[in-house]
């Protein structure tokens, strides 16, 4: 199971931002678990949060490609602990 990586982007609020991010994700064949777009107090800026499940190398490459976007003003990346999908021991023994 791949760990989840959370990427937070701050960018100029331009119509081309989301399509370009979607294109980068599509080319890397990554499906975001979460993609949140918010415009803050400054209407010229937006904040985008993306969570993807992939290995560290793929996350590094994704961040490098996202960093090349012209509209981007800041990128923050961190790996999150993988979610456990196994049943608890009590439920597993009852089944």
N, C-alpha and C positions, 0 to 999 in steps of 0.2 A: 504494500500500500504506500502510495506517495504522500509525503507531507504536504500540508497546505501552506502556500505562500501568500502573504498579504502584501499588496502593492498599493501605496497611496500616492496619487499624482495630484499636483496642483498645476493648473494650466490656465491659459487665457480662455475666456468663454467665447469660443469661435465655433461656427457650425461644422467645421471640419474635424474637430477633436474626436468625437465619438466614432465616426466612421473610420478614422485612421487607427484608433485603438482596436476597433473590431477587426480591421484588416490584419493588424499585427498578430492578434490572437488567432485568427483564422489561418494565417500562413504557418503559424507554429503548431496548429492543430490542438489548441488548448481551449477548453470550454470553461468559462469562469463559473465558479460556484456562486459568486456574488459579484455584481457590477452595480455600483451605486454612484450616481451623478448628482452633485448638489451645487447650486449657486449660492454663494455666501452674501455677506453684507455688501461687498463690492461686486456689482453686476458684471464687471469686466473679468472676473476670475471665477474658476470653478474648482471643485474638489472631486476626484474620482477615486473610489476604492474598488479594488479588484482582488478577489481571492481565487487562486487556481491551485489545483492539486497536480504537482509535477515534481520531478527530482530537482536537486539544487542546481545542476548544470543548466537545465532548461529554464529555470527561474532567472539565473544569471544572464543568459542570452536574451530572455524576454525583457529584462530590465535594461540591458544595453541597447536593445532596439527601441524601446519606449523612450529612452533618454535622448534619442536622436530626433524626436518629434519637435518641430519648430515651435509649436504652441506651448510646450511644456516649460514650466518655471521651477518645479521641484519634484523630486522622486524620492520616496521612502519605501524600503523593502525590508520585510522581516519574515522569517520562517516561523510558522506556528506548529505546535505539536500535533501529530496526526490524531484524528479522532478514532476512538476504539469502537469497532463495530461488533465485537464479540459479546455474546450474552453473558451476564453475570453468572458466577459459579452456581448460585442457588437455582437460577432458572435453567441452567444447562443440566444440572443433575435431576431436576424434576421432569425433564422432557424425555 
